[in-house]
Amino acid sequence: MEAEIVEMLRTKGLKVTPQRIAVIKEMMRGGHFSGEQIFSELKKTEPSISLSTVYNVLDTLEKAGIIRSFEAGGKTWYEVRMEPHVNVYCEDLGDVMDVDLDLSSVQKELEGRGIEPKNLSVIVYAECSKMKKG
């Protein structure tokens, strides 16, 4: 996995650093993360890493198109998943989950209006404890 990360960074013209590798590895576990969550996890194995370093890495990775961020529930969330999808913010749980829905009609409608989406992500606020099981 590390070789893939190194290649990805180089392809994007970024310097390969241990901090960038560590942040990407953590995020590739899947899901949605706040900067504080990434910092908390990395601090366990990288005691010298700082919160500002984590945020600087996240900013660099986002600008390079490796990750993306969105706001929900008063937090900035980061994810590596770049294809269009729905992010559901669970208000009662304070967490985010992905729901795969076909957003191609939204994309086509936007493009038909001359809008070229760079990042298509729908954010839905919900009470997840009321979700149907299965």
N, C-alpha and C positions, 0 to 999 in steps of 0.2 A: 504494500500500500504506500509506503514512504517513497518508493521510486516513482509511482504515479503522481504523487503530490509534488515532488521535485520537478517532474516534467511539466506538470500543469503550471506551476509558478514560472518556470523558464519560458514556456509558450506564451504566457501573458506578459513577458518582459520584466518580471519581478525578481528581485534578489531572493535567493533561497536562504532563509534564516530558521534557526531552531524554533523560534516563537511562532512563525507562520506555519511551519509544519505541525507544531503542537495544536494550534487553534483549528486548523483544517482537519486533523485527525479526530479531534474531539467532536467537531461538527458532523463528520462523516458517519458518526454513530447513528445519525438520523434524528429528525425532530426539529424542534424550535428551541432556541436558546436566547436568554438575555446575556448581555456582556458579563454581568455579575455571576451568572451560572457557569459560564465558560471559565471565568477567572477562578471561581471556587474549585472547580474540578482540576484545572491545571496546577493550582497551587499545591495540590497533593503530591504531584510528581516533579513540578518545576518551582521549588520554593522561592527562587529569586525573581519570578515573573511578577510584574505589577499590573494593577487594574488599568492604568493608562496605556501600558504596552498592549494589553488585550484589545482595548478600544482602538488604538492606532492600527493594529493588525486588521481588525474587523473593517475599519474604514478603507484601508488599502485593498483588501480582498473584495469589498463591495464595488469600489471604483473600477477594479479590474474585471468585474463581471463574474467572479467566482462564487460569490454568495449574494444574497439579497436581504433586505430588511423591510420591516413594516411595523407600524404602530398599532397596538391594541391593548386595551386595559391600562393605559398610562405607561406602558413600557415599549421599548424598542426590542423587537424579536428578530433574530437572525436565523437563516436557513440556507442550506446548500441546494435545495431543490429549486431549479430555475424554470421548469416548464409550467405553463399556466395551470393553476389549480385553486381550490377554495381553502382558505384558512379559517377554521372555526375557533373563535376565542370563547372558551368556556368561562362565563362570568362567575359561576358558582365554584369552579375549581381553580380559576386563575391560570389556566394553561391553554395551549393551542394544539389543535389537531388538524390534519389534512383530510379533505374529502375530495375524492376524484370525481369531477363532473366535467362533461364536455363543454368547454368554453369557446369552442371554435365559432359559434354563432355570434358571440360577443365580439370576438376578434374581427370577424368579417364585417360586422356592423360598424365597428370603429374605423376599420380600413376604408369602408365605403364612404365614410364621412371625411376621409383624408387624414385620419389619425393613425399614426404608426406606433402601436404599443411597444415599448421597450421591455416592459415588465408587466405582465397581466396576472394580477393576483386579486382575488375577491376575499374580503374579510367579512365574516358573519359573526355577530355576537349572539350567543345562545346560552341557555341553561342546560348543560350537558347531563345533569342528573336525571333529566326527564327524557333522555334519548331512548329510543326503542332498542332493545337488545337484538343482536344479530345483524 
